[in-house]
């Protein structure tokens, strides 16, 4: 087994609601190597963000509860840590960038105050040291006149600039892992490209591992080395990026790829959508959760949920049917 920096095994997270218990994450397992970028893709509600929030102890309890699993990091299980213990890991060793920087930044505190606080808390810097480091961080993420801009408030920054501040904040304590939760979703395509290029450059300079959560397969194509495809709280496919794009095996992955424009196709091909809606899991599924939307579904798909199995070249898929032939896997 590879030596993973972060090793998550059989993670399960539920949410209690007035309508019943929602099984949001259902036995997710994956590993993250040092310096690697792992892309996690899937439509809204498939469990991508909840998986990462669970690992960092950010799922509110109640209504959320981690009911099973482990997340090994630096010889410790993050899921067994107390609130004070996980706080020392969160922000210093594992950082997270959220989707909407305007709701993540405090509107009544200056950018400088918000950047300096974790430096003084985690690295015991003085106010002057923290201010110097904050200015250095803003310069590193491409914000001009950094020292003057420390005095500004979040509303005085554009959307792209606020996301750069969030990246600077996440990198302030030189974490080993950066988790980016759809950080480019609210930005236009030009700014998206700038943020992706910035993260790639910082990864090369700092050597950190990255988990990039997205619903956009196009964004992660040039960023990640390996991909997880999630559906219904499960990992349904895992492969190296080149292998996944060239040889997708799960019907859901095929549906995602067929719904985005491709520059490598010789002739125009009509884009297609995935029929139906993602499941609301008030019960943990015993059948394949994708079966109601799958044109390849066979009797076994309705009776038994397929495990994630290796099919060679580090490619794993959870499907009873070989989508290349349309026949059941042996």
C-alpha positions as a Markdown table, in Angstrom:
| # | Residue | x | y | z |
|---|---|---|---|---|
| 1 | Unk | 0.0 | 0.0 | 0.0 |
| 2 | Unk | 1.4 | 3.5 | -0.9 |
| 3 | Unk | 2.6 | 5.7 | 2.0 |
| 4 | Unk | -0.2 | 8.3 | 2.3 |
| 5 | Unk | 0.0 | 11.7 | 3.9 |
| 6 | Unk | -3.8 | 11.5 | 4.6 |
| 7 | Unk | -5.5 | 8.1 | 4.6 |
| 8 | Unk | -9.3 | 8.1 | 4.9 |
| 9 | Unk | -11.0 | 4.7 | 5.5 |
| 10 | Unk | -14.7 | 3.9 | 5.4 |
| 11 | Unk | -15.9 | 7.4 | 6.4 |
| 12 | Unk | -19.7 | 7.7 | 7.1 |
| 13 | Unk | -21.5 | 10.9 | 8.0 |
| 14 | Unk | -25.2 | 11.4 | 8.6 |
| 15 | Unk | -27.5 | 14.3 | 9.2 |
| 16 | Unk | -30.7 | 14.1 | 11.3 |
| 17 | Unk | -33.6 | 16.1 | 9.8 |
| 18 | Unk | -37.3 | 16.3 | 10.7 |
| 19 | Unk | -38.0 | 14.1 | 7.7 |
| 20 | Unk | -35.5 | 11.5 | 8.7 |
| 21 | Unk | -31.7 | 10.7 | 8.8 |
| 22 | Unk | -29.8 | 11.6 | 5.6 |
| 23 | Unk | -26.8 | 9.3 | 4.8 |
| 24 | Unk | -24.6 | 12.0 | 3.2 |
| 25 | Unk | -21.3 | 10.0 | 3.2 |
| 26 | Unk | -21.4 | 6.3 | 2.9 |
| 27 | Unk | -18.1 | 4.5 | 3.5 |
| 28 | Unk | -15.7 | 6.8 | 1.6 |
| 29 | Unk | -12.0 | 5.6 | 1.4 |
| 30 | Unk | -9.1 | 7.4 | -0.3 |
| 31 | Unk | -5.5 | 8.3 | 0.2 |
| 32 | Unk | -3.5 | 11.5 | -0.5 |
| 33 | Unk | 0.2 | 11.4 | -1.2 |
| 34 | Unk | 2.7 | 14.1 | -0.4 |
| 35 | Unk | 2.8 | 16.9 | -3.0 |
| 36 | Unk | -0.1 | 15.3 | -4.9 |
| 37 | Unk | -3.2 | 17.1 | -6.3 |
| 38 | Unk | -6.4 | 15.0 | -5.9 |
| 39 | Unk | -9.5 | 16.1 | -7.8 |
| 40 | Unk | -12.9 | 15.2 | -6.3 |
| 41 | Unk | -15.8 | 15.6 | -8.7 |
| 42 | Unk | -19.5 | 15.1 | -8.7 |
| 43 | Unk | -22.7 | 17.1 | -8.8 |
| 44 | Unk | -24.1 | 19.0 | -5.9 |
| 45 | Unk | -25.2 | 16.8 | -3.0 |
| 46 | Unk | -23.0 | 13.8 | -3.8 |
| 47 | Unk | -21.0 | 14.2 | -0.5 |
| 48 | Unk | -17.8 | 15.9 | -1.7 |
| 49 | Unk | -17.7 | 18.8 | 0.7 |
| 50 | Unk | -19.2 | 16.9 | 3.6 |
| 51 | Unk | -16.4 | 14.3 | 3.3 |
| 52 | Unk | -13.8 | 17.0 | 3.7 |
| 53 | Unk | -15.7 | 18.9 | 6.4 |
| 54 | Unk | -16.0 | 15.7 | 8.4 |
| 55 | Unk | -12.2 | 15.1 | 8.2 |
| 56 | Unk | -11.6 | 18.6 | 9.6 |
| 57 | Unk | -14.2 | 18.4 | 12.4 |
| 58 | Unk | -16.3 | 21.1 | 10.7 |
| 59 | Unk | -19.6 | 19.2 | 10.5 |
| 60 | Unk | -22.0 | 20.8 | 13.1 |
| 61 | Unk | -23.2 | 18.3 | 15.7 |
| 62 | Unk | -26.2 | 18.2 | 15.8 |
| 63 | Unk | -27.5 | 17.7 | 13.2 |
| 64 | Unk | -24.4 | 16.1 | 11.6 |
| 65 | Unk | -22.6 | 13.1 | 13.1 |
| 66 | Unk | -19.6 | 11.0 | 11.9 |
| 67 | Unk | -20.8 | 7.5 | 12.6 |
| 68 | Unk | -17.9 | 5.4 | 11.3 |
| 69 | Unk | -14.4 | 5.6 | 9.7 |
| 70 | Unk | -10.9 | 6.9 | 10.3 |
| 71 | Unk | -8.7 | 9.7 | 8.9 |
| 72 | Unk | -5.0 | 9.1 | 9.6 |
| 73 | Unk | -2.7 | 12.1 | 9.4 |
| 74 | Unk | 0.8 | 12.3 | 10.9 |
| 75 | Unk | 0.2 | 9.2 | 12.9 |
| 76 | Unk | -3.1 | 10.3 | 14.4 |
| 77 | Unk | -6.7 | 9.8 | 13.7 |
| 78 | Unk | -8.3 | 13.2 | 13.0 |
| 79 | Unk | -11.8 | 11.8 | 13.7 |
| 80 | Unk | -10.8 | 10.8 | 17.3 |
| 81 | Unk | -9.3 | 14.2 | 18.2 |
| 82 | Unk | -11.0 | 16.6 | 20.7 |
| 83 | Unk | -12.2 | 20.0 | 19.5 |
| 84 | Unk | -9.0 | 21.7 | 20.9 |
| 85 | Unk | -6.7 | 19.1 | 19.3 |
| 86 | Unk | -8.3 | 19.4 | 15.8 |
| 87 | Unk | -8.1 | 23.2 | 16.1 |
| 88 | Unk | -4.3 | 23.0 | 16.2 |
| 89 | Unk | -4.3 | 20.9 | 13.0 |
| 90 | Unk | -6.9 | 22.9 | 11.2 |
| 91 | Unk | -5.3 | 26.0 | 9.7 |
| 92 | Unk | -1.7 | 25.1 | 10.5 |
| 93 | Unk | -1.2 | 21.7 | 9.0 |
| 94 | Unk | -4.4 | 21.3 | 7.0 |
| 95 | Unk | -6.1 | 24.4 | 5.5 |
| 96 | Unk | -9.3 | 24.8 | 3.6 |
| 97 | Unk | -10.5 | 27.4 | 1.1 |
| 98 | Unk | -14.3 | 27.8 | 0.8 |
| 99 | Unk | -16.5 | 28.4 | -2.2 |
| 100 | Unk | -17.7 | 32.0 | -1.4 |
| 101 | Unk | -15.0 | 34.2 | 0.1 |
| 102 | Unk | -17.5 | 37.0 | 1.0 |
| 103 | Unk | -19.2 | 34.7 | 3.5 |
| 104 | Unk | -15.9 | 33.3 | 4.8 |
| 105 | Unk | -14.3 | 36.6 | 5.5 |
| 106 | Unk | -15.5 | 38.7 | 8.4 |
| 107 | Unk | -17.0 | 41.9 | 6.9 |
| 108 | Unk | -16.2 | 44.1 | 9.9 |
| 109 | Unk | -12.5 | 43.2 | 10.3 |
| 110 | Unk | -9.7 | 44.4 | 8.1 |
| 111 | Unk | -8.0 | 41.9 | 5.8 |
| 112 | Unk | -4.8 | 42.5 | 7.8 |
| 113 | Unk | -6.5 | 41.5 | 11.1 |
| 114 | Unk | -7.9 | 38.3 | 9.6 |
| 115 | Unk | -4.5 | 37.3 | 8.1 |
| 116 | Unk | -2.5 | 38.1 | 11.2 |
| 117 | Unk | -4.7 | 36.3 | 13.7 |
| 118 | Unk | -3.8 | 32.7 | 12.7 |
| 119 | Unk | -0.1 | 33.6 | 12.5 |
| 120 | Unk | -0.1 | 34.9 | 16.1 |
| 121 | Unk | -2.2 | 31.9 | 17.2 |
| 122 | Unk | -0.4 | 29.0 | 15.5 |
| 123 | Unk | 3.1 | 30.4 | 15.0 |
| 124 | Unk | 3.3 | 32.7 | 18.1 |
| 125 | Unk | 4.4 | 35.7 | 16.0 |
| 126 | Unk | 4.4 | 39.2 | 17.4 |
| 127 | Unk | 2.0 | 41.8 | 15.9 |
| 128 | Unk | 4.8 | 43.3 | 13.8 |
| 129 | Unk | 6.0 | 39.8 | 12.6 |
| 130 | Unk | 2.5 | 38.8 | 11.7 |
| 131 | Unk | 1.9 | 42.1 | 9.8 |
| 132 | Unk | 5.1 | 41.6 | 7.8 |
| 133 | Unk | 4.2 | 38.0 | 7.0 |
| 134 | Unk | 0.6 | 39.1 | 6.0 |
| 135 | Unk | 2.0 | 41.6 | 3.5 |
| 136 | Unk | 4.4 | 39.0 | 2.2 |
| 137 | Unk | 1.5 | 36.5 | 1.7 |
| 138 | Unk | -0.7 | 39.1 | -0.2 |
| 139 | Unk | 2.3 | 39.8 | -2.5 |
| 140 | Unk | 2.8 | 36.0 | -3.0 |
| 141 | Unk | -0.8 | 35.6 | -4.2 |
| 142 | Unk | -0.5 | 38.6 | -6.6 |
| 143 | Unk | -2.2 | 41.5 | -4.8 |
| 144 | Unk | -0.4 | 44.8 | -5.5 |
| 145 | Unk | 0.4 | 47.4 | -2.8 |
| 146 | Unk | 0.0 | 44.6 | -0.2 |
| 147 | Unk | 1.0 | 46.5 | 2.9 |
| 148 | Unk | -1.5 | 49.3 | 2.2 |
| 149 | Unk | -4.3 | 46.9 | 1.3 |
| 150 | Unk | -4.0 | 45.2 | 4.7 |
| 151 | Unk | -6.0 | 48.1 | 6.1 |
| 152 | Unk | -8.9 | 47.5 | 3.7 |
| 153 | Unk | -12.1 | 45.6 | 4.4 |
| 154 | Unk | -13.4 | 42.6 | 2.4 |
| 155 | Unk | -16.0 | 44.7 | 0.5 |
| 156 | Unk | -13.1 | 46.9 | -0.9 |
| 157 | Unk | -11.8 | 43.8 | -2.7 |
| 158 | Unk | -13.2 | 42.3 | -5.9 |
| 159 | Unk | -14.4 | 38.7 | -6.0 |
| 160 | Unk | -11.1 | 37.4 | -7.5 |
| 161 | Unk | -9.0 | 39.4 | -5.0 |
| 162 | Unk | -11.1 | 38.1 | -2.1 |
| 163 | Unk | -10.4 | 34.5 | -3.3 |
| 164 | Unk | -6.7 | 35.4 | -3.4 |
| 165 | Unk | -6.9 | 36.6 | 0.2 |
| 166 | Unk | -8.5 | 33.3 | 1.2 |
| 167 | Unk | -5.7 | 31.4 | -0.5 |
| 168 | Unk | -3.1 | 33.6 | 1.3 |
| 169 | Unk | -4.9 | 32.9 | 4.6 |
| 170 | Unk | -4.9 | 29.2 | 3.9 |
| 171 | Unk | -1.2 | 29.2 | 3.2 |
| 172 | Unk | -0.2 | 31.5 | 6.0 |
| 173 | Unk | 1.1 | 28.7 | 8.3 |
| 174 | Unk | 2.6 | 26.6 | 5.4 |
| 175 | Unk | 0.2 | 23.7 | 5.6 |
| 176 | Unk | 1.0 | 20.2 | 4.4 |
| 177 | Unk | -2.5 | 19.8 | 2.8 |
| 178 | Unk | -4.7 | 22.5 | 1.2 |
| 179 | Unk | -8.4 | 21.6 | 0.6 |
| 180 | Unk | -10.0 | 23.8 | -1.9 |
| 181 | Unk | -13.8 | 23.5 | -2.0 |
| 182 | Unk | -15.0 | 24.8 | -5.4 |
| 183 | Unk | -12.9 | 28.0 | -5.0 |
| 184 | Unk | -13.6 | 29.2 | -8.5 |
| 185 | Unk | -17.3 | 28.6 | -8.8 |
| 186 | Unk | -18.4 | 32.2 | -8.2 |
| 187 | Unk | -15.8 | 33.7 | -10.5 |
| 188 | Unk | -15.8 | 34.4 | -14.2 |
| 189 | Unk | -13.7 | 32.2 | -16.4 |
| 190 | Unk | -10.8 | 34.6 | -16.8 |
| 191 | Unk | -10.4 | 34.9 | -13.0 |
| 192 | Unk | -10.9 | 31.1 | -12.6 |
| 193 | Unk | -7.9 | 30.5 | -14.9 |
| 194 | Unk | -5.8 | 33.0 | -12.9 |
| 195 | Unk | -6.7 | 31.3 | -9.6 |
| 196 | Unk | -6.0 | 27.8 | -11.0 |
| 197 | Unk | -2.6 | 29.0 | -12.3 |
| 198 | Unk | -1.8 | 30.6 | -9.0 |
| 199 | Unk | -2.6 | 27.4 | -7.1 |
| 200 | Unk | -0.4 | 25.3 | -9.5 |
| 201 | Unk | 2.5 | 27.8 | -9.0 |
| 202 | Unk | 2.2 | 27.8 | -5.2 |
| 203 | Unk | 2.0 | 24.0 | -5.2 |
| 204 | Unk | 5.3 | 23.8 | -7.1 |
| 205 | Unk | 6.9 | 26.4 | -4.8 |
| 206 | Unk | 5.6 | 25.1 | -1.5 |
| 207 | Unk | 5.4 | 21.3 | -2.2 |
| 208 | Unk | 2.0 | 20.9 | -0.5 |
| 209 | Unk | -0.7 | 18.3 | -1.3 |
| 210 | Unk | -4.0 | 19.6 | -2.6 |
| 211 | Unk | -7.6 | 18.3 | -2.6 |
| 212 | Unk | -9.5 | 20.2 | -5.2 |
| 213 | Unk | -13.3 | 19.8 | -4.9 |
| 214 | Unk | -15.4 | 20.7 | -8.0 |
| 215 | Unk | -18.3 | 19.8 | -10.2 |
| 216 | Unk | -16.4 | 21.0 | -13.3 |
| 217 | Unk | -14.2 | 18.3 | -14.9 |
| 218 | Unk | -12.7 | 20.9 | -17.2 |
| 219 | Unk | -11.1 | 22.8 | -14.3 |
| 220 | Unk | -9.3 | 19.9 | -12.8 |
| 221 | Unk | -8.1 | 18.4 | -16.1 |
| 222 | Unk | -4.8 | 20.4 | -16.0 |
| 223 | Unk | -4.5 | 20.7 | -12.3 |
| 224 | Unk | -4.9 | 17.2 | -10.6 |
| 225 | Unk | -2.9 | 14.1 | -11.0 |
| 226 | Unk | -5.6 | 11.7 | -9.7 |
| 227 | Unk | -9.4 | 11.9 | -9.6 |
| 228 | Unk | -12.2 | 10.6 | -7.4 |
| 229 | Unk | -15.7 | 10.6 | -8.8 |
| 230 | Unk | -18.4 | 10.7 | -6.1 |
| 231 | Unk | -22.1 | 9.9 | -6.3 |
| 232 | Unk | -24.7 | 9.4 | -3.6 |
| 233 | Unk | -22.1 | 9.6 | -0.9 |
| 234 | Unk | -19.9 | 6.9 | -2.5 |
| 235 | Unk | -16.7 | 7.0 | -4.5 |
| 236 | Unk | -17.8 | 5.3 | -7.8 |
| 237 | Unk | -14.6 | 5.7 | -9.7 |
| 238 | Unk | -10.9 | 6.5 | -9.1 |
| 239 | Unk | -8.0 | 6.8 | -11.6 |
| 240 | Unk | -5.1 | 8.9 | -12.8 |
| 241 | Unk | -6.4 | 12.0 | -14.7 |
| 242 | Unk | -5.2 | 10.9 | -18.1 |
| 243 | Unk | -6.7 | 7.4 | -17.6 |
| 244 | Unk | -10.0 | 8.7 | -16.4 |
| 245 | Unk | -10.5 | 11.0 | -19.3 |
| 246 | Unk | -9.3 | 8.5 | -21.9 |
| 247 | Unk | -11.0 | 5.4 | -20.4 |
| 248 | Unk | -14.0 | 6.3 | -18.2 |
| 249 | Unk | -15.7 | 3.2 | -16.8 |
| 250 | Unk | -18.6 | 4.2 | -14.6 |
| 251 | Unk | -21.8 | 5.3 | -16.3 |
| 252 | Unk | -21.9 | 8.4 | -14.1 |
| 253 | Unk | -18.4 | 9.5 | -15.1 |
| 254 | Unk | -19.4 | 8.9 | -18.8 |
| 255 | Unk | -22.4 | 11.2 | -18.2 |
| 256 | Unk | -20.3 | 13.9 | -16.7 |
| 257 | Unk | -17.8 | 13.8 | -19.5 |
| 258 | Unk | -20.5 | 13.8 | -22.2 |
| 259 | Unk | -22.0 | 17.0 | -20.7 |
| 260 | Unk | -18.9 | 19.2 | -21.2 |
| 261 | Unk | -17.5 | 20.5 | -24.5 |
| 262 | Unk | -14.3 | 18.7 | -25.7 |
| 263 | Unk | -11.6 | 20.4 | -27.8 |
| 264 | Unk | -10.1 | 17.1 | -28.8 |
| 265 | Unk | -13.1 | 15.9 | -30.8 |
| 266 | Unk | -12.7 | 16.0 | -34.6 |
| 267 | Unk | -16.3 | 16.8 | -35.4 |
| 268 | Unk | -19.1 | 18.5 | -33.5 |
| 269 | Unk | -20.9 | 16.2 | -31.0 |
| 270 | Unk | -24.1 | 17.1 | -29.3 |
| 271 | Unk | -23.8 | 17.5 | -25.5 |
| 272 | Unk | -26.0 | 15.3 | -23.4 |
| 273 | Unk | -27.3 | 15.6 | -19.8 |
| 274 | Unk | -27.8 | 12.9 | -17.2 |
| 275 | Unk | -31.5 | 12.2 | -17.0 |
| 276 | Unk | -33.2 | 12.2 | -13.5 |
| 277 | Unk | -32.2 | 13.6 | -10.2 |
| 278 | Unk | -29.5 | 12.6 | -7.6 |
| 279 | Unk | -30.9 | 10.5 | -4.7 |
| 280 | Unk | -31.9 | 11.9 | -1.3 |
| 281 | Unk | -30.6 | 9.1 | 0.9 |
| 282 | Unk | -33.0 | 8.7 | 3.9 |
| 283 | Unk | -31.8 | 5.1 | 3.9 |
| 284 | Unk | -28.4 | 3.8 | 3.2 |
| 285 | Unk | -28.8 | 2.2 | -0.3 |
| 286 | Unk | -28.6 | -1.6 | -0.7 |
| 287 | Unk | -28.7 | -1.2 | -4.5 |
| 288 | Unk | -26.5 | 0.9 | -6.8 |
| 289 | Unk | -27.5 | 4.5 | -6.1 |
| 290 | Unk | -27.0 | 5.4 | -9.8 |
| 291 | Unk | -29.3 | 2.6 | -11.1 |
| 292 | Unk | -32.4 | 4.7 | -11.5 |
| 293 | Unk | -30.5 | 7.0 | -13.9 |
| 294 | Unk | -28.4 | 4.4 | -15.7 |
| 295 | Unk | -29.1 | 3.0 | -19.2 |
| 296 | Unk | -26.8 | 0.0 | -18.5 |
| 297 | Unk | -28.5 | -1.1 | -15.3 |
| 298 | Unk | -29.0 | -4.9 | -15.0 |
| 299 | Unk | -30.9 | -6.9 | -12.4 |
| 300 | Unk | -27.9 | -7.1 | -10.1 |
| 301 | Unk | -27.7 | -3.3 | -10.0 |
| 302 | Unk | -31.1 | -3.2 | -8.3 |
| 303 | Unk | -30.2 | -5.9 | -5.8 |
| 304 | Unk | -26.7 | -5.2 | -4.7 |
| 305 | Unk | -24.5 | -2.1 | -4.4 |
| 306 | Unk | -21.2 | -2.8 | -6.2 |
| 307 | Unk | -17.9 | -2.4 | -4.3 |
| 308 | Unk | -15.0 | -0.2 | -5.6 |
| 309 | Unk | -12.7 | -2.7 | -7.3 |
| 310 | Unk | -9.4 | -2.4 | -9.1 |
| 311 | Unk | -9.5 | -3.0 | -12.9 |
| 312 | Unk | -5.8 | -2.4 | -13.5 |
| 313 | Unk | -3.4 | 0.7 | -13.8 |
| 314 | Unk | -4.6 | 2.0 | -10.5 |
| 315 | Unk | -8.1 | 2.4 | -11.9 |
| 316 | Unk | -10.9 | 1.5 | -9.6 |
| 317 | Unk | -14.6 | 1.4 | -10.4 |
| 318 | Unk | -17.9 | 0.5 | -8.6 |
| 319 | Unk | -20.1 | -1.0 | -11.3 |
| 320 | Unk | -21.5 | -4.4 | -12.2 |
| 321 | Unk | -21.5 | -3.6 | -15.9 |
| 322 | Unk | -18.6 | -3.1 | -18.4 |
| 323 | Unk | -19.8 | 0.0 | -20.2 |
| 324 | Unk | -17.5 | -0.7 | -23.1 |
| 325 | Unk | -19.3 | -3.9 | -24.0 |
| 326 | Unk | -22.6 | -3.5 | -22.1 |
| 327 | Unk | -22.1 | -6.9 | -20.5 |
| 328 | Unk | -21.8 | -7.8 | -16.8 |
| 329 | Unk | -18.3 | -7.8 | -15.4 |
| 330 | Unk | -16.9 | -11.2 | -14.8 |
